[in-house]
Amino acid sequence: MESDGEQEAAATPTLGASAGAPVAGQLKGCPELSLEGDMREMAKTAVWSVSSSKPGNGVASLRDDSLDTYWQSDGAQPHLVNIQFQKKVQLQHVVLYVDFKLDESYTPNKISIRAGDGFHNLKVTPSEIKTVELSKSVGWVHISLSGTDPRETFVRTFMLQIAVLANHLNGRDTHVRQIKIYGPRLNPVPHQPFIFISRECIMYSTIR
């Protein structure tokens, strides 16, 4: 556990921005969990693990659907959450719940999302999908896995890794209260080689 002095260290405000105001490019939190399009939660049957945890604040706290509990790391950065799937899946969004008002310097500030076939693959090949910075958020933070190419709307992978690279106020250990992983629903139209991800496309995908 960090000392009171470490936990309450003052952050240096960005020039031209008021203290606590989101910096341009940082992701904000939303009070409600909502997604556009026809998405489904993909990680219910996945195998979850973390790089470290405090007793009583382990990986199960990320998936208990309670915003009052949290995973707390207990080791050196980066802090890792590993999600392994039984087969290759299509993933489109990572959604985390964080609470800066309650967790302060334990709140993630910089996060890397990585994908691969397994731990060995993550170590030996370039696997980072994107790196994002979070504001001092309270709520659900949405991270899109879409690429720069508009046709790259999802990632196909056996494993996803979420790495907390830094916390606000230079905190060491981290708190994350919930993580959800979303992907497009299976194609309801048989014999189609592609997948519709919006209700409008699905509605007009067949001739009656």
VOPAGU-2260 file (C-alpha; in pm, 1 decimal, decimal comma):
REM VOPAGU-2260
SITE   aa  ch    i         X         Y         Z
SITE  MET   A    0       0,0       0,0       0,0
SITE  GLU   A    1     134,0     341,0     -85,8
SITE  SER   A    2     192,6     602,9     181,0
SITE  ASP   A    3     -53,1     889,2     232,4
SITE  GLY   A    4     205,8    1122,2      85,0
SITE  GLU   A    5     231,9     915,5    -232,9
SITE  GLN   A    6    -144,6     880,8    -265,3
SITE  GLU   A    7    -205,6    1254,8    -222,6
SITE  ALA   A    8      81,7    1381,7    -440,6
SITE  ALA   A    9     -35,0    1680,8    -643,7
SITE  ALA   A   10     -58,3    1638,9   -1019,4
SITE  THR   A   11      96,8    1907,3   -1241,4
SITE  PRO   A   12    -187,9    2084,2   -1427,9
SITE  THR   A   13    -168,4    2110,0   -1806,0
SITE  LEU   A   14     -88,1    2460,4   -1934,0
SITE  GLY   A   15    -400,5    2638,9   -2048,2
SITE  ALA   A   16    -634,7    2389,8   -1878,7
SITE  SER   A   17    -803,1    2415,0   -1542,0
SITE  ALA   A   18    -706,5    2159,5   -1278,0
SITE  GLY   A   19    -906,4    1840,2   -1318,2
SITE  ALA   A   20   -1027,2    1930,8   -1668,4
SITE  PRO   A   21    -985,2    1656,3   -1932,4
SITE  VAL   A   22    -688,1    1706,5   -2163,2
SITE  ALA   A   23    -759,5    1689,8   -2536,4
SITE  GLY   A   24    -740,1    1330,2   -2656,0
SITE  GLN   A   25    -805,2    1173,7   -2315,9
SITE  LEU   A   26   -1099,9     936,6   -2279,9
SITE  LYS   A   27   -1381,7    1035,3   -2045,0
SITE  GLY   A   28   -1608,7     816,3   -1834,1
SITE  CYS   A   29   -1982,7     769,7   -1899,8
SITE  PRO   A   30   -2227,7     713,8   -1612,7
SITE  GLU   A   31   -2425,8     453,1   -1809,1
SITE  LEU   A   32   -2298,8     145,2   -1990,8
SITE  SER   A   33   -2431,2     176,9   -2345,1
SITE  LEU   A   34   -2306,6      71,7   -2689,0
SITE  GLU   A   35   -2413,9     151,1   -3043,3
SITE  GLY   A   36   -2491,9    -135,8   -3279,3
SITE  ASP   A   37   -2579,3    -495,7   -3201,2
SITE  MET   A   38   -2303,2    -596,3   -2958,0
SITE  ARG   A   39   -2269,2    -890,9   -2721,3
SITE  GLU   A   40   -2045,9    -941,7   -2418,6
SITE  MET   A   41   -1775,4   -1184,7   -2530,3
SITE  ALA   A   42   -1574,0   -1270,5   -2220,4
SITE  LYS   A   43   -1821,9   -1458,8   -2002,1
SITE  THR   A   44   -1660,6   -1795,7   -2082,1
SITE  ALA   A   45   -1305,2   -1664,7   -2122,3
SITE  VAL   A   46   -1021,9   -1740,0   -1880,0
SITE  TRP   A   47    -922,7   -1429,9   -1684,1
SITE  SER   A   48    -595,0   -1371,3   -1498,8
SITE  VAL   A   49    -399,6   -1074,6   -1362,0
SITE  SER   A   50     -30,3   -1008,0   -1309,6
SITE  SER   A   51     -77,4    -943,4    -936,5
SITE  SER   A   52    -347,6    -866,1    -680,7
SITE  LYS   A   53    -404,7    -779,3    -317,8
SITE  PRO   A   54    -580,7   -1047,7    -108,1
SITE  GLY   A   55    -956,2    -998,2    -141,5
SITE  ASN   A   56    -919,7    -775,8    -449,1
SITE  GLY   A   57    -844,4   -1031,7    -717,6
SITE  VAL   A   58    -952,9   -1094,1   -1074,1
SITE  ALA   A   59   -1305,9   -1199,6    -968,5
SITE  SER   A   60   -1378,5    -838,7    -869,4
SITE  LEU   A   61   -1351,5    -737,2   -1235,9
SITE  ARG   A   62   -1642,4    -963,1   -1330,9
SITE  ASP   A   63   -1883,0    -955,3   -1034,6
SITE  ASP   A   64   -2105,8    -679,2   -1183,7
SITE  SER   A   65   -2052,1    -465,8    -873,7
SITE  LEU   A   66   -1914,7    -112,3    -889,7
SITE  ASP   A   67   -1835,5    -125,8    -517,8
SITE  THR   A   68   -1557,1    -384,4    -557,4
SITE  TYR   A   69   -1233,3    -354,5    -752,2
SITE  TRP   A   70    -920,5    -536,6    -862,0
SITE  GLN   A   71    -613,2    -393,3    -689,8
SITE  SER   A   72    -271,0    -477,7    -826,4
SITE  ASP   A   73      22,8    -553,9    -598,1
SITE  GLY   A   74     347,0    -521,1    -789,1
SITE  ALA   A   75     550,1    -325,7   -1039,2
SITE  GLN   A   76     397,7    -160,6   -1345,6
SITE  PRO   A   77     271,9    -245,5   -1597,6
SITE  HIS   A   78     -27,4    -414,2   -1434,3
SITE  LEU   A   79    -178,6    -675,2   -1665,0
SITE  VAL   A   80    -524,9    -822,2   -1717,0
SITE  ASN   A   81    -521,3   -1126,6   -1947,5
SITE  ILE   A   82    -834,6   -1257,2   -2122,7
SITE  GLN   A   83    -795,0   -1590,3   -2305,6
SITE  PHE   A   84   -1067,9   -1728,8   -2532,5
SITE  GLN   A   85   -1131,4   -2091,7   -2625,0
SITE  LYS   A   86   -1140,6   -2002,5   -2994,2
SITE  LYS   A   87   -1056,0   -1704,1   -3210,7
SITE  VAL   A   88   -1318,3   -1434,2   -3156,0
SITE  GLN   A   89   -1404,5   -1095,9   -3304,8
SITE  LEU   A   90   -1371,3    -811,5   -3055,5
SITE  GLN   A   91   -1475,9    -452,0   -3104,2
SITE  HIS   A   92   -1482,5    -267,9   -2769,5
SITE  VAL   A   93   -1314,6    -281,6   -2429,0
SITE  VAL   A   94   -1514,4    -102,4   -2159,3
SITE  LEU   A   95   -1371,3     -33,7   -1813,0
SITE  TYR   A   96   -1530,1     121,0   -1505,0
SITE  VAL   A   97   -1298,8     348,8   -1306,4
SITE  ASP   A   98   -1369,0     600,9   -1031,0
SITE  PHE   A   99   -1114,0     875,9    -974,0
SITE  LYS   A  100   -1316,9    1033,6    -692,3
SITE  LEU   A  101   -1288,7     715,8    -484,4
SITE  ASP   A  102    -959,6     571,3    -607,1
SITE  GLU   A  103    -751,1     884,9    -677,6
SITE  SER   A  104    -390,6     781,5    -751,3
SITE  TYR   A  105    -498,1     419,3    -804,6
SITE  THR   A  106    -694,5     529,0   -1114,4
SITE  PRO   A  107    -539,4     428,2   -1450,6
SITE  ASN   A  108    -409,4     714,0   -1664,5
SITE  LYS   A  109    -245,3     526,9   -1956,4
SITE  ILE   A  110    -360,5     189,4   -2091,3
SITE  SER   A  111    -228,9     -34,7   -2368,3
SITE  ILE   A  112    -448,4    -293,5   -2542,9
SITE  ARG   A  113    -264,7    -593,1   -2691,4
SITE  ALA   A  114    -378,1    -900,9   -2884,1
SITE  GLY   A  115    -222,6   -1232,8   -2984,1
SITE  ASP   A  116    -253,7   -1611,6   -2990,7
SITE  GLY   A  117    -117,7   -1651,3   -2637,0
SITE  PHE   A  118     141,6   -1531,2   -2386,2
SITE  HIS   A  119     429,0   -1646,6   -2607,0
SITE  ASN   A  120     288,9   -1451,0   -2901,0
SITE  LEU   A  121     243,2   -1133,2   -2696,7
SITE  LYS   A  122     608,5   -1141,5   -2593,5
SITE  VAL   A  123     778,0   -1204,1   -2926,4
SITE  THR   A  124     570,1   -1012,4   -3183,3
SITE  PRO   A  125     436,6    -654,8   -3205,0
SITE  SER   A  126      93,7    -700,0   -3047,1
SITE  GLU   A  127     -23,5    -357,0   -2938,6
SITE  ILE   A  128    -353,8    -249,9   -3090,9
SITE  LYS   A  129    -359,5      95,1   -2934,8
SITE  THR   A  130    -256,4     300,8   -2635,2
SITE  VAL   A  131    -500,5     546,1   -2477,3
SITE  GLU   A  132    -495,0     803,3   -2198,8
SITE  LEU   A  133    -782,1     845,8   -1953,2
SITE  SER   A  134    -900,4    1165,8   -1792,1
SITE  LYS   A  135    -973,9    1166,7   -1419,1
SITE  SER   A  136   -1279,3     962,7   -1503,9
SITE  VAL   A  137   -1576,4     844,4   -1302,8
SITE  GLY   A  138   -1776,7     594,2   -1507,2
SITE  TRP   A  139   -1749,6     356,9   -1801,7
SITE  VAL   A  140   -1456,8     427,7   -2034,2
SITE  HIS   A  141   -1504,2     295,1   -2389,5
SITE  ILE   A  142   -1197,6     188,7   -2588,5
SITE  SER   A  143   -1263,6     104,4   -2951,9
SITE  LEU   A  144   -1050,4    -168,7   -3108,1
SITE  SER   A  145   -1117,6     -42,2   -3460,9
SITE  GLY   A  146    -811,8      32,5   -3672,9
SITE  THR   A  147    -733,4     343,3   -3874,1
SITE  ASP   A  148    -875,8     172,6   -4183,9
SITE  PRO   A  149   -1258,5     215,5   -4169,2
SITE  ARG   A  150   -1290,5    -146,1   -4284,4
SITE  GLU   A  151   -1108,5    -265,7   -3972,4
SITE  THR   A  152   -1409,0    -263,6   -3740,3
SITE  PHE   A  153   -1296,3    -546,8   -3511,5
SITE  VAL   A  154    -996,5    -754,6   -3402,5
SITE  ARG   A  155    -978,4   -1134,2   -3443,2
SITE  THR   A  156    -777,6   -1290,7   -3162,3
SITE  PHE   A  157    -740,1   -1576,7   -2913,7
SITE  MET   A  158    -616,2   -1349,1   -2637,4
SITE  LEU   A  159    -652,0    -989,2   -2525,8
SITE  GLN   A  160    -423,7    -818,9   -2275,5
SITE  ILE   A  161    -502,2    -491,0   -2100,0
SITE  ALA   A  162    -190,6    -325,2   -1958,2
SITE  VAL   A  163    -208,7     -35,3   -1712,2
SITE  LEU   A  164     109,6     156,0   -1791,7
SITE  ALA   A  165      62,4     452,1   -1555,5
SITE  ASN   A  166    -178,7     592,4   -1297,1
SITE  HIS   A  167    -290,8     943,9   -1218,9
SITE  LEU   A  168     -86,0    1134,4    -958,1
SITE  ASN   A  169     205,6     894,6   -1021,6
SITE  GLY   A  170      34,0     617,1    -829,0
SITE  ARG   A  171     198,4     274,9    -821,0
SITE  ASP   A  172     -77,7      14,3    -784,6
SITE  THR   A  173    -407,1      37,8    -968,7
SITE  HIS   A  174    -782,1      -5,4    -916,5
SITE  VAL   A  175   -1017,9    -117,4   -1193,0
SITE  ARG   A  176   -1377,1    -187,5   -1089,6
SITE  GLN   A  177   -1521,5    -367,8   -1394,4
SITE  ILE   A  178   -1412,8    -477,1   -1742,3
SITE  LYS   A  179   -1645,3    -577,3   -2026,8
SITE  ILE   A  180   -1536,1    -702,7   -2370,2
SITE  TYR   A  181   -1778,8    -663,1   -2662,4
SITE  GLY   A  182   -1792,3    -795,8   -3016,4
SITE  PRO   A  183   -2047,0    -818,4   -3299,1
SITE  ARG   A  184   -2322,3   -1076,7   -3268,0
SITE  LEU   A  185   -2300,2   -1385,5   -3485,0
SITE  ASN   A  186   -2439,3   -1329,6   -3832,1
SITE  PRO   A  187   -2811,9   -1413,8   -3819,5
SITE  VAL   A  188   -2822,4   -1438,4   -4200,7
SITE  PRO   A  189   -2710,5   -1786,2   -4316,3
SITE  HIS   A  190   -2463,9   -1840,7   -4601,1
SITE  GLN   A  191   -2335,5   -1483,5   -4593,3
SITE  PRO   A  192   -1954,4   -1453,9   -4613,5
SITE  PHE   A  193   -1957,9   -1126,3   -4420,9
SITE  ILE   A  194   -2105,0   -1001,9   -4092,9
SITE  PHE   A  195   -2361,8    -725,0   -4047,6
SITE  ILE   A  196   -2304,8    -526,0   -3727,2
SITE  SER   A  197   -2592,7    -276,1   -3735,7
SITE  ARG   A  198   -2964,6    -341,9   -3702,5
SITE  GLU   A  199   -3033,7    -143,9   -4020,9
SITE  CYS   A  200   -2804,6    -363,4   -4233,2
SITE  ILE   A  201   -2949,8    -681,2   -4086,3
SITE  MET   A  202   -3304,3    -556,7   -4155,0
SITE  TYR   A  203   -3236,0    -512,3   -4529,6
SITE  SER   A  204   -2994,7    -801,7   -4578,8
SITE  THR   A  205   -3251,4   -1044,3   -4726,6
SITE  ILE   A  206   -3530,9   -1029,4   -4984,3
SITE  ARG   A  207   -3869,7   -1138,4   -4856,4
